[in-house]
Amino acid sequence: MLERYGHGGDLWTAAEAFGKPRERFADFSSNMNPLGPPEAVGRILAEQWQEVVHYPDPAVRELTGKLAAKHGVPVECVLVGNGAAELIDLAVRVRRPRVTGLVRPSFAEYEEAVEKIGGRITDIPLDEANGFTLRLADVQAAAGRCDLLFLGHPNNPTGRLLPDDVVQALAGGQIPAIVDEAFLDFCPREEELTLARAAAQSPHLTVIRSMTKFYSIPGLRLGYAVAHPQQIREMKRLQVPWSVNALSQWIGSAVLEEREFARRTLEWVKEEKERLRTGLQSLGLTVYGSDVNFVLFSLRPLGLDVRALQAAMGRRGILIRDASLFPGLDETYCRVAVKLREQNEALLDGLRQAIAELLEARGGSTAGEEAAAWRPEGSLSSGGTVPHAACPQPLPAASAPMKLAPTFMLQGTASDVGKSLLTTALCRILLQDGLRVAPFKSQNMSLNSYVTPDGKEIGRAQGMQADACRIPATTDMNPILLKPKKDMVSQVVVHGKPYRDLDARTYREKYLPEAEAVVKEALARLRQAYDAVVIEGAGSPAEVNLKDRDIVNMRLAGWADAPVLLVADIDRGGVFASLVGTLDILSPEERGRVKGFIINKFRGDVTLLTPGIEWLEKRTGKPVLGVIPYLPQLGLEDEDSASLERKLAEGGLGRADPALSEDMLDVAVIRLPRLSNFTDIDPLEYERDVRLRFVDSAETFGSPDAVIVPGSKNTVDDLLYLRGCGLDRKLLDFAEGGGWVTGICAGYQMLGEKLLDPNAVESDQPALDGLGLFPTQTVFAAEKRTVRAAGTTRLYAAPGQKFAVRGYEIHMGVTSFLRPVDHPFELSYPDAGAGSSPDGAVCADGRLWGTYVHGILHNDDFRRAWLNRIRAAKGLEPLPAELRFQERREAAFDRLAAHVREHLDMERLYEMIGWNKGREGFQ
């Protein structure tokens, strides 16, 4: 029995019973506000902890004054206590009733308090057929035979408020009663419904309130009573001195000012309670009406016992309250708290699976059959009787739903801390350890994209991660891709196809609410298809201005029920501050999801970091799972411009080198402002005779041997940029002087004669002259072309021979030829079912060529042949094609995985997702 100590929320007993760490449970057995605690709680704990060296105020003056003002009563009428439990006990000890009338069902601590003083209980039964609503006649009858009535307003476990006529009768002050208003804060009409003001005026009435539920601070223990001054004096006399500690006093005073928190809570309760009730009804359960943040239901339609269901749910890491322990309810009753949307959905999924499991174990009948067999006159819904036609729909008669794979998530203290490469490493490690694994990033912002086998566009990093998993990439791995086009405007790509161009505000306010469903559905499909899913966050989870509509970090972790590892880049400095600061900004629930830290890109002696790690673990209570040393020259592609900026800053792709050796080739890449798919030039970094550099102005152009004009997300604007900085003239002079020039995708378009945009697809310029190196004209179309391509080329091949080539296309331009031209490539598109067609243009004896094919330089033999032609023009001997870029890339995956495995506590990570490597598998 989980309620061994007579209460819900006992995570210690749950851990003993089900063999899981306390933090692995989703607790629906206690009714705390899942939005809390408010931010003021964390602020006070951080700022005032040193003040605990002083005794607390024995009279609790500040908090008492604020509570008196809240209810409009004198301070002499308020007593603050160590939780409502202490005040219940004190109120009963002061009254010392011989006979107490207790509603059945109701909170067991009322009865325990009466029994402690030797009192006797008489029942006031609630009628299930009447929706557990207390009747005034029953109250009046009980008052005539009892010294005291103990009532919940609202009742626990039913969640029903006292009816208005009962409230009015109690407010009259003639019925001796203690009224527990522990959950009344969750009602929008709280100030209208509370009996606090009446209690301050009547010696017969005491109201007890809790502050732990609404503000989600049960660990602090804080409540208060409102009563006539004479009653308060008597309760104070019996109260233990310094009953309310200093932290509770400070926090209690602060949270009363959190009006925005209260408003959000009331909005949340209204919406989520009804969604949860509807979901419970769809399972074939009898669900009762509730006025607050928890719901009572019965398993009677399914013929199941709550203890069996509680055990089945506990094994799934979900705790529910056995409501049969409330006198007056039988073994079919269960109570659950209302939590956040994703948590409630997890509860419903768990219930669906557990019910199917229990019914199958009992004899194979389905939940649908059970519900159909139990059709009494007047099934209850929303607290009243309903005809048969309105009965809840039963659980579908089907086998148990497909189990969802476990997940874990990497989030960062900032962008470019190494999340993508760590995700890649963990994907390969899990694959090596026998798991079918997939990557996931709900929303990516990058101009470096990847084309899936079915011709869709996703972020390059997720494509690379799929390659590390040795699985085909799909758009489920990155359902939303943002491709910046100009300041504050991005093309929104949804499941691989352009949706529309949106500015940042419109995207956030109009599209993000729709994006939630896209993200959840994509993740669910991956979790059904694979053994595990590694999720990558975006930016930082501590962006407070973005959290309410977040679909990439902590809200996503909640939807996925994913433990989170927080990654920080020590190379930036301030690693401990960034980790502690990020954690501090998170809400308590979000902090609970963070299971540990990874310190990335470390350089030096790790033992020097040990004191800092020990301090961090002690300060946060969370472990450092690994310190990952910086791994140079890895050879895996970068995700976005942030990583390119870092590489340039480190000197990996520097300026012209005056000391360049005679047998080296100086290859310059035009650094366009909206540069995209810059991984096209990655293989050149590893050719031993190439010095690769980026140029962004006429002054840095230098005297290259070859120039590459790469892809761009906005061809027109980047062409205007070339003209504005003088690079257009440099490029034309270079070509006229016999230089070697290559254009890829947008670069190929710019090298033509005309760019036409009659429908303003790319810009507000309907026509623009190109650089004129090719006799081509490009018209920008509304439909984006995204395909994988494979074919052959005779360009630079020996007579009678061809090179095999492959790559992918992503473009919105359609290029035609104003005069006859040689096409360097003959391509087919097997995934699209299309035949072969020529691609690109080549002229000037092979010195100038362009293509729509991204990844063309990843074809090893073709790339070496091109470089050797440039060498020959420079009077250098050719070199053999030694670099096999794809083989090098595959080896890089294994090198990265081995490096991370060596420095990361994989055993602890596997514990997080319930994987016993080499033994029983998932638990």
ZAMARGU-4260 file (C-alpha; in steps of 0.2 Angstrom, whole numbers, plus 5000, padded with zeros to 4 digits):
<rodrens>
0) 5000/5000/5000 | 5008/5017/4995 | 4998/5026/5008 | 5007/5018/5022 | 5008/5034/5031
5) 4990/5039/5027 | 4994/5052/5014 | 4998/5053/4995 | 5014/5059/4988 | 5025/5047/4998
10) 5039/5045/4985 | 5050/5036/4997 | 5037/5022/4999 | 5035/5021/4980 | 5054/5020/4977
15) 5054/5005/4989 | 5039/4997/4982 | 5044/4998/4963 | 5063/4999/4963 | 5064/5016/4955
20) 5072/5032/4960 | 5060/5045/4968 | 5063/5057/4953 | 5057/5044/4941 | 5039/5045/4947
25) 5025/5056/4940 | 5015/5059/4956 | 4997/5061/4953 | 4993/5055/4971 | 4996/5072/4979
30) 4987/5088/4973 | 5000/5101/4971 | 5000/5115/4959 | 5011/5109/4944 | 5015/5127/4939
35) 5024/5131/4956 | 5032/5135/4966 | 5032/5153/4960 | 5048/5162/4956 | 5048/5171/4972
40) 5052/5155/4981 | 5068/5152/4972 | 5073/5170/4974 | 5071/5169/4993 | 5081/5153/4994
45) 5095/5160/4984 | 5096/5177/4992 | 5091/5175/5011 | 5098/5158/5015 | 5112/5165/5026
50) 5099/5173/5037 | 5094/5156/5044 | 5107/5159/5057 | 5094/5169/5066 | 5078/5163/5075
55) 5062/5166/5066 | 5049/5179/5072 | 5040/5169/5085 | 5024/5179/5082 | 5025/5177/5063
60) 5020/5196/5062 | 5023/5200/5043 | 5014/5185/5036 | 5000/5186/5049 | 4997/5204/5044
65) 4997/5200/5025 | 4985/5186/5028 | 4973/5197/5038 | 4974/5210/5025 | 4970/5196/5012
70) 4954/5191/5020 | 4949/5208/5028 | 4950/5202/5046 | 4959/5208/5062 | 4977/5201/5064
75) 4970/5194/5081 | 4960/5182/5070 | 4974/5174/5061 | 4986/5160/5067 | 5000/5154/5055
80) 5005/5136/5058 | 5017/5122/5052 | 5005/5116/5039 | 4986/5113/5040 | 4989/5097/5049
85) 4995/5106/5064 | 4981/5118/5064 | 4968/5104/5062 | 4975/5096/5078 | 4976/5112/5087
90) 4958/5117/5083 | 4951/5100/5089 | 4961/5101/5105 | 4954/5118/5109 | 4936/5113/5105
95) 4937/5095/5113 | 4921/5089/5105 | 4913/5073/5113 | 4904/5069/5096 | 4910/5076/5080
100) 4900/5074/5063 | 4911/5069/5049 | 4907/5069/5031 | 4910/5052/5022 | 4921/5052/5012
105) 4933/5065/5019 | 4951/5067/5024 | 4957/5054/5036 | 4967/5067/5047 | 4950/5075/5053
110) 4945/5058/5062 | 4963/5055/5068 | 4963/5072/5077 | 4946/5068/5085 | 4952/5051/5091
115) 4967/5059/5099 | 4957/5068/5111 | 4945/5053/5115 | 4930/5060/5104 | 4917/5050/5095
120) 4913/5051/5077 | 4896/5051/5069 | 4894/5049/5050 | 4886/5062/5038 | 4886/5051/5022
125) 4887/5059/5005 | 4876/5051/4992 | 4885/5045/4976 | 4869/5046/4966 | 4868/5065/4971
130) 4886/5068/4965 | 4893/5067/4983 | 4885/5084/4986 | 4882/5088/5004 | 4863/5093/5008
135) 4859/5107/5020 | 4846/5095/5029 | 4860/5083/5033 | 4871/5097/5040 | 4856/5103/5051
140) 4852/5086/5057 | 4870/5082/5062 | 4872/5099/5070 | 4858/5094/5082 | 4866/5078/5088
145) 4885/5083/5087 | 4896/5096/5097 | 4906/5099/5081 | 4905/5097/5062 | 4921/5095/5052
150) 4918/5099/5034 | 4929/5101/5018 | 4926/5116/5007 | 4930/5108/4995 | 4929/5090/5000
155) 4944/5079/4999 | 4943/5067/4989 | 4927/5072/4979 | 4933/5090/4975 | 4915/5096/4978
160) 4912/5113/4986 | 4899/5115/5000 | 4883/5121/4992 | 4878/5139/4993 | 4864/5136/5006
165) 4876/5126/5017 | 4889/5140/5016 | 4876/5153/5021 | 4870/5142/5036 | 4888/5141/5042
170) 4891/5159/5039 | 4877/5163/5051 | 4889/5158/5065 | 4877/5146/5075 | 4883/5129/5069
175) 4899/5124/5078 | 4911/5119/5064 | 4928/5118/5058 | 4929/5121/5039 | 4945/5115/5029
180) 4947/5126/5014 | 4964/5119/5009 | 4960/5118/4991 | 4949/5134/4990 | 4962/5144/4981
185) 4960/5134/4966 | 4942/5141/4964 | 4940/5157/4954 | 4926/5163/4967 | 4938/5160/4982
190) 4935/5177/4990 | 4916/5175/4988 | 4916/5157/4994 | 4928/5158/5009 | 4920/5158/5027
195) 4936/5167/5034 | 4927/5183/5037 | 4912/5174/5046 | 4925/5164/5056 | 4933/5180/5063
200) 4916/5185/5070 | 4909/5169/5077 | 4916/5159/5092 | 4908/5143/5084 | 4917/5143/5067
205) 4935/5140/5063 | 4942/5140/5045 | 4959/5131/5041 | 4968/5136/5025 | 4984/5128/5017
210) 4997/5137/5007 | 5007/5122/5002 | 4995/5115/4988 | 4991/5131/4978 | 5009/5137/4979
215) 5017/5120/4978 | 5028/5121/4994 | 5023/5105/5004 | 5041/5103/5009 | 5040/5119/5019
220) 5024/5115/5029 | 5013/5131/5030 | 4995/5134/5034 | 4984/5146/5044 | 4968/5147/5054
225) 4955/5161/5054 | 4944/5161/5069 | 4937/5172/5083 | 4951/5180/5094 | 4947/5169/5109
230) 4949/5153/5098 | 4965/5160/5091 | 4972/5164/5108 | 4968/5146/5114 | 4976/5138/5099
235) 4992/5149/5102 | 4993/5143/5120 | 4994/5125/5114 | 5005/5128/5099 | 5024/5123/5100
240) 5035/5139/5101 | 5043/5144/5084 | 5032/5132/5075 | 5034/5141/5059 | 5052/5142/5053
245) 5060/5158/5045 | 5060/5151/5027 | 5042/5147/5028 | 5038/5165/5035 | 5048/5173/5021
250) 5041/5163/5007 | 5023/5164/5013 | 5024/5183/5013 | 5032/5183/4996 | 5020/5171/4987
255) 5005/5181/4992 | 5011/5195/4980 | 5012/5183/4966 | 4996/5188/4957 | 5001/5183/4940
260) 5005/5166/4946 | 4988/5165/4954 | 4980/5171/4937 | 4989/5158/4927 | 4985/5144/4939
265) 4966/5147/4938 | 4967/5147/4919 | 4976/5131/4919 | 4964/5122/4931 | 4949/5127/4921
270) 4956/5121/4905 | 4966/5105/4910 | 4953/5098/4922 | 4940/5097/4909 | 4952/5089/4896
275) 4958/5076/4909 | 4940/5072/4914 | 4935/5069/4896 | 4950/5058/4894 | 4946/5048/4909
280) 4928/5046/4903 | 4935/5039/4886 | 4943/5025/4896 | 4926/5019/4901 | 4927/5025/4919
285) 4914/5034/4930 | 4921/5051/4932 | 4914/5063/4945 | 4912/5082/4945 | 4926/5092/4954
290) 4927/5111/4958 | 4946/5110/4960 | 4962/5103/4955 | 4959/5084/4957 | 4947/5071/4950
295) 4938/5056/4958 | 4933/5042/4947 | 4927/5024/4949 | 4933/5008/4941 | 4917/4999/4944
300) 4912/4999/4925 | 4927/4989/4921 | 4926/4978/4937 | 4943/4982/4942 | 4951/4985/4960
305) 4961/5001/4963 | 4975/4992/4972 | 4979/4982/4957 | 4978/4997/4946 | 4989/5007/4958
310) 5002/4993/4957 | 5001/4992/4938 | 5003/5011/4936 | 5017/5012/4949 | 5027/4999/4939
315) 5025/5012/4925 | 5032/5026/4936 | 5015/5034/4939 | 5008/5036/4956 | 4989/5037/4959
320) 4979/5039/4975 | 4970/5023/4982 | 4953/5032/4987 | 4946/5017/4995 | 4956/5022/5010
325) 4944/5037/5012 | 4929/5029/5023 | 4914/5029/5013 | 4922/5023/4996 | 4924/5006/4991
330) 4939/4997/4982 | 4935/5004/4965 | 4938/5022/4969 | 4954/5032/4963 | 4959/5050/4964
335) 4971/5059/4953 | 4978/5076/4953 | 4976/5088/4937 | 4994/5092/4931 | 5001/5100/4915
340) 4995/5094/4898 | 5009/5083/4894 | 5009/5075/4911 | 4990/5072/4910 | 4992/5064/4893
345) 5005/5052/4900 | 4993/5048/4914 | 4980/5043/4902 | 4992/5033/4891 | 4998/5024/4907
350) 4980/5021/4912 | 4975/5014/4895 | 4989/5002/4895 | 4987/4997/4913 | 4968/4994/4911
355) 4971/4983/4896 | 4984/4973/4905 | 4973/4970/4920 | 4958/4965/4910 | 4969/4953/4899
360) 4976/4945/4915 | 4959/4943/4922 | 4953/4933/4907 | 4955/4942/4891 | 4940/4953/4890
365) 4943/4970/4884 | 4939/4986/4892 | 4926/4990/4879 | 4917/4973/4883 | 4917/4977/4902
370) 4910/4994/4899 | 4896/4988/4888 | 4892/4975/4901 | 4889/4987/4915 | 4875/4999/4910
375) 4865/5004/4925 | 4851/5016/4925 | 4859/5033/4927 | 4878/5031/4926 | 4886/5046/4934
380) 4895/5060/4924 | 4899/5077/4930 | 4890/5073/4947 | 4873/5070/4940 | 4863/5056/4931
385) 4864/5054/4913 | 4854/5043/4900 | 4863/5029/4892 | 4867/5038/4876 | 4878/5050/4885
390) 4888/5037/4894 | 4907/5039/4891 | 4914/5030/4876 | 4923/5014/4882 | 4941/5010/4879
395) 4943/5004/4861 | 4943/4985/4860 | 4960/4982/4854 | 4977/4975/4860 | 4988/4985/4872
400) 4994/5000/4863 | 5012/5000/4856 | 5025/5004/4869 | 5034/5021/4867 | 5053/5020/4867
405) 5062/5029/4881 | 5070/5046/4877 | 5084/5057/4885 | 5088/5075/4880 | 5103/5086/4878
410) 5100/5104/4882 | 5113/5118/4882 | 5117/5133/4892 | 5119/5142/4876 | 5120/5139/4857
415) 5135/5130/4850 | 5140/5122/4866 | 5142/5105/4856 | 5125/5098/4858 | 5124/5092/4840
420) 5140/5082/4841 | 5136/5075/4858 | 5120/5069/4851 | 5129/5062/4836 | 5141/5053/4848
425) 5127/5046/4859 | 5117/5040/4844 | 5132/5030/4838 | 5136/5023/4855 | 5118/5017/4858
430) 5119/5009/4840 | 5135/5000/4845 | 5127/4994/4861 | 5113/4985/4851 | 5099/4998/4852
435) 5089/5004/4837 | 5091/5023/4840 | 5085/5038/4831 | 5089/5057/4834 | 5076/5071/4836
440) 5076/5090/4836 | 5059/5097/4835 | 5064/5114/4828 | 5081/5119/4820 | 5087/5135/4813
445) 5100/5132/4800 | 5105/5136/4782 | 5114/5120/4782 | 5101/5107/4777 | 5100/5089/4772
450) 5089/5080/4759 | 5080/5064/4765 | 5078/5049/4754 | 5060/5055/4750 | 5066/5072/4744
455) 5062/5082/4760 | 5073/5095/4768 | 5078/5094/4787 | 5093/5101/4797 | 5110/5095/4792
460) 5114/5090/4810 | 5099/5078/4811 | 5104/5071/4794 | 5121/5068/4800 | 5114/5060/4817
465) 5103/5048/4806 | 5119/5043/4797 | 5128/5040/4814 | 5113/5029/4818 | 5114/5020/4801
470) 5096/5023/4797 | 5088/5034/4783 | 5084/5051/4788 | 5065/5056/4789 | 5057/5073/4792
475) 5051/5066/4809 | 5068/5068/4815 | 5067/5087/4812 | 5049/5092/4808 | 5051/5110/4808
480) 5066/5119/4800 | 5069/5138/4800 | 5079/5145/4786 | 5084/5163/4789 | 5081/5174/4773
485) 5084/5191/4779 | 5083/5201/4796 | 5069/5194/4807 | 5062/5183/4793 | 5064/5165/4790
490) 5057/5152/4778 | 5047/5140/4789 | 5049/5122/4782 | 5037/5109/4790 | 5040/5091/4787
495) 5053/5095/4773 | 5042/5107/4763 | 5041/5126/4763 | 5026/5132/4773 | 5028/5151/4772
500) 5040/5165/4776 | 5036/5172/4793 | 5044/5186/4804 | 5049/5181/4821 | 5034/5188/4830
505) 5021/5180/4818 | 5030/5164/4820 | 5030/5164/4838 | 5012/5171/4841 | 5003/5163/4826
510) 5012/5147/4821 | 5020/5140/4837 | 5003/5135/4845 | 5000/5124/4829 | 5018/5117/4829
515) 5015/5108/4846 | 5004/5095/4837 | 5017/5093/4823 | 5031/5090/4835 | 5022/5078/4847
520) 5016/5067/4832 | 5033/5066/4824 | 5041/5061/4841 | 5028/5048/4844 | 5031/5040/4828
525) 5049/5039/4831 | 5046/5032/4848 | 5035/5018/4841 | 5048/5014/4828 | 5064/5013/4838
530) 5071/5007/4854 | 5077/5024/4860 | 5077/5042/4854 | 5090/5055/4858 | 5083/5072/4858
535) 5093/5088/4855 | 5087/5105/4862 | 5090/5122/4854 | 5099/5137/4861 | 5096/5138/4880
540) 5081/5132/4891 | 5083/5148/4901 | 5077/5161/4888 | 5063/5167/4900 | 5055/5177/4886
545) 5052/5162/4875 | 5047/5148/4888 | 5028/5150/4888 | 5028/5144/4869 | 5043/5133/4870
550) 5043/5118/4858 | 5062/5114/4859 | 5068/5113/4877 | 5059/5110/4893 | 5041/5109/4887
555) 5047/5096/4874 | 5056/5086/4888 | 5039/5086/4897 | 5030/5079/4882 | 5043/5066/4880
560) 5045/5062/4898 | 5064/5064/4895 | 5078/5066/4908 | 5089/5081/4903 | 5107/5082/4903
565) 5113/5101/4903 | 5128/5104/4892 | 5140/5119/4895 | 5155/5124/4884 | 5170/5127/4896
570) 5180/5135/4882 | 5169/5151/4883 | 5173/5153/4902 | 5161/5154/4917 | 5156/5136/4915
575) 5150/5134/4933 | 5141/5151/4933 | 5132/5146/4916 | 5126/5129/4923 | 5121/5136/4940
580) 5113/5151/4932 | 5103/5141/4920 | 5097/5129/4933 | 5092/5144/4944 | 5081/5151/4931
585) 5071/5135/4928 | 5055/5131/4937 | 5056/5118/4950 | 5048/5105/4939 | 5061/5109/4925
590) 5075/5108/4937 | 5069/5091/4942 | 5070/5085/4924 | 5089/5090/4924 | 5098/5074/4929
595) 5116/5079/4927 | 5128/5090/4918 | 5141/5088/4904 | 5156/5100/4903 | 5161/5100/4885
600) 5177/5106/4875 | 5189/5105/4890 | 5207/5108/4887 | 5220/5104/4900 | 5222/5093/4916
605) 5205/5088/4922 | 5211/5086/4940 | 5212/5105/4941 | 5193/5105/4938 | 5189/5093/4952
610) 5186/5106/4966 | 5174/5115/4954 | 5165/5099/4950 | 5163/5095/4968 | 5157/5112/4972
615) 5144/5111/4958 | 5138/5094/4963 | 5136/5100/4981 | 5128/5117/4976 | 5115/5109/4964
620) 5113/5091/4970 | 5116/5085/4953 | 5130/5075/4946 | 5143/5079/4932 | 5141/5064/4921
625) 5157/5069/4911 | 5170/5081/4906 | 5173/5079/4888 | 5190/5085/4881 | 5191/5095/4865
630) 5193/5084/4850 | 5202/5093/4836 | 5201/5089/4818 | 5186/5078/4819 | 5180/5080/4802
635) 5161/5080/4804 | 5151/5094/4797 | 5145/5109/4806 | 5127/5113/4809 | 5125/5132/4807
640) 5134/5148/4805 | 5138/5149/4824 | 5150/5134/4822 | 5157/5141/4806 | 5161/5158/4816
645) 5170/5147/4829 | 5180/5138/4816 | 5185/5155/4808 | 5189/5162/4825 | 5200/5147/4829
650) 5210/5150/4812 | 5204/5134/4804 | 5198/5143/4789 | 5209/5158/4789 | 5214/5172/4777
655) 5227/5171/4763 | 5243/5164/4769 | 5258/5174/4762 | 5269/5159/4767 | 5259/5147/4757
660) 5270/5133/4750 | 5273/5132/4731 | 5264/5115/4729 | 5249/5121/4738 | 5233/5127/4730
665) 5224/5143/4737 | 5206/5140/4736 | 5195/5154/4741 | 5176/5153/4746 | 5165/5169/4745
670) 5158/5171/4762 | 5140/5177/4758 | 5130/5184/4772 | 5116/5171/4769 | 5128/5157/4766
675) 5119/5140/4766 | 5125/5122/4764 | 5143/5127/4768 | 5147/5109/4771 | 5149/5108/4752
680) 5167/5113/4754 | 5171/5101/4769 | 5181/5089/4760 | 5193/5102/4754 | 5199/5105/4772
685) 5206/5088/4772 | 5215/5088/4755 | 5234/5089/4759 | 5237/5101/4745 | 5223/5113/4748
690) 5224/5129/4759 | 5205/5133/4761 | 5199/5151/4766 | 5184/5162/4766 | 5184/5179/4759
695) 5171/5193/4763 | 5178/5209/4754 | 5189/5214/4740 | 5203/5218/4752 | 5204/5200/4757
700) 5202/5192/4740 | 5220/5190/4738 | 5227/5179/4723 | 5218/5163/4724 | 5221/5148/4712
705) 5202/5144/4713 | 5186/5153/4719 | 5170/5144/4725 | 5154/5154/4725 | 5143/5144/4737
710) 5124/5142/4741 | 5114/5156/4748 | 5096/5157/4756 | 5094/5173/4747 | 5102/5174/4730
715) 5097/5191/4725 | 5102/5200/4742 | 5119/5191/4742 | 5122/5196/4724 | 5119/5214/4729
720) 5131/5211/4743 | 5144/5206/4731 | 5142/5222/4721 | 5141/5233/4736 | 5158/5227/4743
725) 5167/5225/4726 | 5169/5206/4726 | 5159/5206/4710 | 5173/5215/4700 | 5186/5205/4709
730) 5178/5189/4704 | 5175/5194/4685 | 5193/5200/4684 | 5199/5184/4691 | 5189/5174/4678
735) 5194/5185/4664 | 5212/5182/4669 | 5211/5163/4668 | 5206/5159/4685 | 5196/5144/4690
740) 5178/5148/4696 | 5165/5136/4703 | 5147/5141/4707 | 5136/5129/4717 | 5117/5131/4718
745) 5114/5150/4722 | 5132/5153/4716 | 5128/5145/4700 | 5113/5156/4698 | 5123/5172/4702
750) 5136/5167/4688 | 5122/5168/4675 | 5116/5183/4665 | 5099/5186/4673 | 5089/5183/4689
755) 5070/5185/4687 | 5058/5186/4702 | 5041/5191/4695 | 5031/5184/4709 | 5043/5191/4723
760) 5048/5174/4729 | 5065/5179/4735 | 5065/5198/4735 | 5056/5214/4729 | 5067/5215/4714
765) 5058/5208/4698 | 5074/5207/4688 | 5093/5208/4691 | 5108/5206/4681 | 5119/5192/4685
770) 5138/5191/4684 | 5137/5185/4666 | 5149/5171/4666 | 5136/5158/4660 | 5123/5161/4647
775) 5109/5157/4659 | 5093/5164/4665 | 5085/5159/4682 | 5067/5162/4687 | 5062/5160/4705
780) 5047/5148/4707 | 5035/5146/4721 | 5039/5127/4723 | 5055/5122/4731 | 5065/5107/4722
785) 5072/5095/4735 | 5079/5079/4728 | 5093/5067/4729 | 5103/5066/4713 | 5115/5053/4706
790) 5124/5052/4689 | 5140/5054/4679 | 5152/5067/4673 | 5165/5067/4659 | 5172/5083/4666
795) 5191/5081/4670 | 5189/5062/4666 | 5201/5054/4655 | 5195/5051/4637 | 5181/5038/4636
800) 5179/5038/4655 | 5167/5045/4667 | 5166/5049/4686 | 5151/5043/4696 | 5144/5057/4706
805) 5130/5060/4718 | 5123/5073/4729 | 5106/5083/4732 | 5097/5098/4726 | 5088/5111/4736
810) 5083/5127/4726 | 5068/5137/4721 | 5076/5144/4705 | 5073/5136/4687 | 5087/5139/4676
815) 5086/5140/4657 | 5100/5143/4644 | 5100/5159/4633 | 5113/5151/4621 | 5120/5133/4618
820) 5131/5127/4632 | 5140/5111/4638 | 5132/5103/4653 | 5145/5094/4664 | 5133/5082/4673
825) 5120/5069/4668 | 5109/5066/4683 | 5095/5055/4687 | 5083/5056/4703 | 5079/5038/4708
830) 5070/5043/4724 | 5058/5054/4714 | 5056/5042/4700 | 5062/5054/4687 | 5073/5050/4671
835) 5090/5057/4668 | 5093/5075/4663 | 5108/5087/4661 | 5114/5098/4675 | 5125/5114/4676
840) 5136/5123/4664 | 5154/5123/4660 | 5165/5134/4648 | 5182/5141/4646 | 5190/5124/4644
845) 5184/5118/4661 | 5189/5133/4671 | 5172/5139/4674 | 5158/5127/4680 | 5142/5128/4690
850) 5129/5115/4696 | 5114/5114/4707 | 5121/5098/4715 | 5126/5101/4734 | 5139/5089/4739
855) 5147/5088/4722 | 5164/5090/4730 | 5161/5075/4741 | 5164/5064/4726 | 5182/5059/4729
860) 5188/5055/4711 | 5179/5070/4703 | 5186/5082/4717 | 5204/5076/4715 | 5203/5077/4696
865) 5197/5095/4697 | 5211/5099/4709 | 5224/5091/4698 | 5218/5101/4683 | 5221/5117/4693
870) 5238/5110/4698 | 5242/5106/4680 | 5238/5124/4676 | 5250/5130/4690 | 5263/5118/4683
875) 5262/5106/4697 | 5262/5087/4697 | 5245/5078/4699 | 5242/5069/4716 | 5233/5053/4718
880) 5215/5052/4725 | 5220/5047/4743 | 5206/5055/4753 | 5190/5044/4754 | 5179/5057/4762
885) 5164/5045/4766 | 5175/5032/4774 | 5184/5046/4784 | 5167/5052/4790 | 5161/5035/4795
890) 5178/5033/4805 | 5175/5050/4812 | 5158/5044/4820 | 5167/5029/4828 | 5181/5041/4834
895) 5169/5053/4842 | 5159/5039/4850 | 5175/5031/4858 | 5180/5048/4864 | 5163/5052/4872
900) 5161/5035/4879 | 5178/5036/4888 | 5174/5052/4897 | 5155/5050/4900 | 5147/5040/4913
905) 5136/5029/4901 | 5131/5017/4915 | 5122/5031/4924 | 5115/5038/4908 | 5108/5020/4904
910) 5100/5020/4921 | 5091/5036/4917 | 5082/5027/4902 | 5080/5011/4911 | 5092/5001/4900
915) 5101/4986/4907 | 5115/4983/4894 | 5118/4965/4891 | 5105/4959/4903 | 5086/4961/4903
920) 5085/4976/4891 | 5073/4990/4896 | 5065/4989/4913
</rodrens>
